[in-house]
Amino acid sequence: MLLSIIIPVYNVENYLALCVESLLNKNYAKYQYEVILVDDGSTDKSGIICDKLKSKYENIKVIHKSNGGLSSARNAGIKVAKGEWISFIDSDDIVIENYIKIITSIIKNYHLDIVMFRYLPFNEEKYLDNSLRKITFNKASFKKISKKDAMDALFDGNYTNYSWNKVYKKSLFNKILFPVGKNFEDVITTCKLIDKANTFGKYKDILYFYRQRKGSILNATDPNKKLLQIQNSIQARILQLNFFNTHKYDYLDEVANHWIMKDCMDYISYLHENTLPKNDFYYKVVNILENYSISKKFDSKKQILKLKLYKLSPTVFFILIKLKNKIN
């Protein structure tokens, strides 16, 4: 089998059918792909919907498991996957109408270890223009790239660290799995997969539509959960930086530190904006910022100004944050 598409499922009864229907709305060659729905202990009707979709489409497999989180669900799908290549789709997202055809065309034509493609965010209030979804495979949109280019793409907003806008040779996962119990699991996992791989490709067209919704991991509204989310991002990026240093990707130090700094500024700003208590991690963040060297290559003028003001007088910096919030 050519391609295994893994879809982790947890409490998405309002989105799951739309996700799968966007993927399987064409009569594709059945022997070329499989879709693995991993019901990660859903407490709504998602598990039932998985089984209904399986009865409708012969190439769907369903796994029902106890809740273990996104990484655990992806790992469970990888374990049973039969395809030579693997792709991931989050169960509240959708893909272009010809997703499978385009992905299998790239796989058959180029036989690469990793292929990355562009995505577009959307939300319920501003739904997608259907014309965006009607894309056919275009050789002119594809190019082979080096390992360095692939690593650089982790910091390119068109591609970044996400697992779901990439296709991977299954053999890459022989000794690499997603870290269970961690958010921002893609940040540390994707760089490991790129390091292990040898051949890469980039497809410049949009194949994936990422739903931004309230209550998702990346859009927490509770202040304490939001602060923890930023903390998790910082920790993941520090692990990524350590990986770069250990595996001789020193040229990525500056950009990786830039993103850590950006998250750290968000952390202290958000904590003070919401008058949340300082904890041990707060002081780690303060130490990171105090030792950060400004990057003229990656830091914007606004970021440099904020950094200089913070280093000059944290008290004045936080007073200005409060004044800005009152004005807004």
Salt bridges, closest charged atoms under 4 A:
GLU21 OE2 - LYS56 NZ 2.87
GLU34 OE1 - LYS61 NZ 2.90
ASP39 OD2 - HIS64 ND1 2.85
ASP40 OD1 - LYS65 NZ 2.63
ASP51 OD1 - HIS64 NE2 2.92
ASP90 OD1 - ARG74 NH2 3.48
ASP92 OD2 - ARG213 NE 2.59
GLU124 OE2 - ARG211 NH1 3.78
ASP152 OD2 - LYS148 NZ 3.02
GLU185 OE2 - ARG74 NH1 3.61
ASP186 OD1 - ARG74 NH1 2.66
ASP263 OD2 - ARG237 NE 3.36
ASP299 OD1 - HIS258 ND1 2.61
